[in-house]
């Protein structure tokens, strides 16, 4: 059974980015997370990570539609 919550390092591995990039995404509010325990360790719910990925796909698709490759000026 998959764990409901992920460490920031697990999220970083899933997204193939650095731990510090994930920490920044969490601290900026871009990626929802919770702090738990006496030392305030961050955890990201797996479902929230999947929602984040879907949101990024949608944002990227919108960007691509607004920046079509065929209409770029040739140098």
Contact map, one row per residue, 1 for C-alpha under 8 A:
111000000000000000000000000000000000000000000000000000000000000000000000000
111100000000000000000000000000000000000000000000000000000000000000000000000
111111000000000000000000000000000000000000000100000000000000000000000000000
011111000000000000000000000000000000000000001110000000000000000000000000000
001111100000000000000000000000000000000000111100000000000000000000000000000
001111111110000000000000000000000000000000111100000000000000000000000000000
000011111110000000000000000000000000000001110000000000000000000000000000000
000001111111000000100110000000000000000001110000000000000000000000000000000
000001111111100001100100000000000000000000000000000000000000000000000000000
000001111111110000000000000000000000000000000000000000000000000000000000000
000001111111111000000100000000000000000000010000100000000000000000000000000
000000011111111111101100000000000000000000000000000000000000000000000000000
000000001111111111000000000000000000000000000000000000000000000000000000000
000000000111111100000000000000000000000000000000000000000000000000000000000
000000000011111110000000000000000000000000000000000000000000000000000000000
000000000001111111000000000000000000000000000000000000000000000000000000000
000000000001101111101100000000000000000000000000000000000000000000000000000
000000001001100111111100000000000000000000000000000000000000000000000000000
000000011001000011111110000000000000000000000000000000000000000000000000000
000000000000000001111111000000000000000000000000000000000000000000000000000
000000000001000011111111100000000000000000000000000000000000000000000000000
000000011011000011111111110000000000000000000000000000000000000000000000000
000000010000000000111111111000000000000000000000000000000000000000000000000
000000000000000000011111111100000000000000000000000000000000000000000000000
000000000000000000001111111111100000000000000000000000000000000000000000000
000000000000000000000111111111111000000000000000000000000000000000000000000
000000000000000000000011111111000000000000000000000000000000000000000000000
000000000000000000000001111111100000000000000000000000000000000000000000000
000000000000000000000000111111110000000000000000000000000000000000000000000
000000000000000000000000111111110000000000000000000000000000000000000000000
000000000000000000000000110111111000000000000001100100000000000000000000000
000000000000000000000000010011111100000000010001100000000000000000000000000
000000000000000000000000010000111110000001111001000000000000000000000000000
000000000000000000000000000000011111000001110000000000000000000000000000000
000000000000000000000000000000001111100111100000000000000000000000000000000
000000000000000000000000000000000111111111100000000000000000000000000000000
000000000000000000000000000000000011111110000000000000000000000000000000000
000000000000000000000000000000000001111110000000000000000000000000000000000
000000000000000000000000000000000001111110000000000000000000000000000000000
000000000000000000000000000000000011111111000000000000000000000000000000000
000000000000000000000000000000000011111111100000000000000000000000000000000
000000110000000000000000000000001111000111110000000000000000000000000000000
000011110000000000000000000000001111000011111000000000000000000000000000000
000011110010000000000000000000011100000001111101100000000000000000000000000
000111000000000000000000000000001000000000111111100000000000000000000000000
001111000000000000000000000000000000000000011111110000000000000000000000000
000100000000000000000000000000000000000000001111111000000000000000000000000
000000000000000000000000000000111000000000011111111100000000000000000000000
000000000010000000000000000000110000000000011111111110000000000000000000000
000000000000000000000000000000000000000000000111111111000000000000000000000
000000000000000000000000000000000000000000000011111111100000000000000000000
000000000000000000000000000000100000000000000001111111110000000000000000000
000000000000000000000000000000000000000000000000111111111000000000000000000
000000000000000000000000000000000000000000000000011111111100000000000000000
000000000000000000000000000000000000000000000000001111111110000000000000000
000000000000000000000000000000000000000000000000000111111111000000000000000
000000000000000000000000000000000000000000000000000011111111100000000000000
000000000000000000000000000000000000000000000000000001111111110000000000000
000000000000000000000000000000000000000000000000000000111111111000000000000
000000000000000000000000000000000000000000000000000000011111111100000000000
000000000000000000000000000000000000000000000000000000001111111110000000000
000000000000000000000000000000000000000000000000000000000111111111000000000
000000000000000000000000000000000000000000000000000000000011111111100000000
000000000000000000000000000000000000000000000000000000000001111111110000000
000000000000000000000000000000000000000000000000000000000000111111110000000
000000000000000000000000000000000000000000000000000000000000011111110000000
000000000000000000000000000000000000000000000000000000000000001111111010000
000000000000000000000000000000000000000000000000000000000000000111111111000
000000000000000000000000000000000000000000000000000000000000000000111111000
000000000000000000000000000000000000000000000000000000000000000000011111000
000000000000000000000000000000000000000000000000000000000000000000111111100
000000000000000000000000000000000000000000000000000000000000000000011111110
000000000000000000000000000000000000000000000000000000000000000000000011111
000000000000000000000000000000000000000000000000000000000000000000000001111
000000000000000000000000000000000000000000000000000000000000000000000000111
